[in-house]
Amino acid sequence: MIVGLGNPGRQYEESKHNTGFRVVDELAKRWHVTLWQDRMEALVAQTTVDGEKVILVKPQTYMNESGRAVGPLMRWYKIDQPDVYVIYDDMDLAVGRL
């Protein structure tokens, strides 16, 4: 499962917070994915890449609430945490580091 975080709505389309959405959209384009479903507060698409099932997810809950969509989707598709990749607009930095 590849999850791209972002905020729904036209006013956020070009904001840095939608980096995750844009990356997932680019992957969908490269993999010729065109069918998206509205499922569990997210836009979800499925494809196969090199024989591996891939689920693309764009939560529609706003970034800070994306777990409301991702958790239920993980349970629905029976996906373990190590098999979830989250794309977002920030870096992981140690506390106090800029």
N, C-alpha and C positions, 0 to 999 in steps of 0.2 A: 504494500500500500504506500503510495506516494501522496502526501498531503501538502498542498500549497496553502499557506495561510494568507489571509487578506480580509478586506472589508467589502461587503456587498454594496452595490449602488454606484451609479454613474459618477457621483462626486468623488469617489475614491479610486476610480479606474487608473489614473496615472500617478497616484501617490506611492511613495516608497513602501508603504505598508502592504501594497498589493504585489510585491515581488514574488511571493509564493504562488499567487494566482497566475502571474505571467509565466513563470517557469513551468507550471503544470500545463498551461495552454500551449506552450512551445513543445513540450513533450507530446501532447495530444496531436499537434500538427505534424510532428516528425513521424509519429506512429500511425498517422491517418485515422485517428479516433474522432468520430463526429457525433456519436450518440451519447448524450448525457441524460441521466435520470435524476430527478429530484427525490432524494432518499435520506431520511433521518437528519434533516436540517443541513443537507449538503448536496452539491452537484457531484454526481458520481459517474465515472465511465470505466469500462473494463476493456482490456486488450491482452494480447499475448506477445511477449517480446522474448526472442530466443528460446521459445518453448516454455517460458515462465509466465504465469498469470500475473498481470499487473492491474491494480485498481488505482485510478486517479481520483483524488478527492479535493474539492474546493468547498470547505465549510461555509455556510451562509449565516453564521451566528456572530460575526465580527471576531477579530483576532483573539481577544481576551476570553471569549466564550467557546472557542473552537473544540474544546474537550467534550462539550455537549453533543457534538456531531461525531467526533472521531471515536470516542469510547463505544457508543452503540454500534458503529460500523465495524469496529474491530471484533466485537462479539458476534455480530451478524455473519461476517465472513470468516470467523474463527481464525483471526490473525493474531499472532503473538507479538509482543512489544518489539523484539529485535527486528521484526519484518516490517516495521512502520518507519518511513523516512519523512521527516517534516522539514519543509522549506519555508523559511521566513526571512524577514528583512534585518535581523539583528545578528550580532556575533555573541558567542558565549565567552565572556570575559570573567576573570576572577573578581571577586568583590573588591571594590576600591581601585580597580584598574580602569584607565580610560584609553 
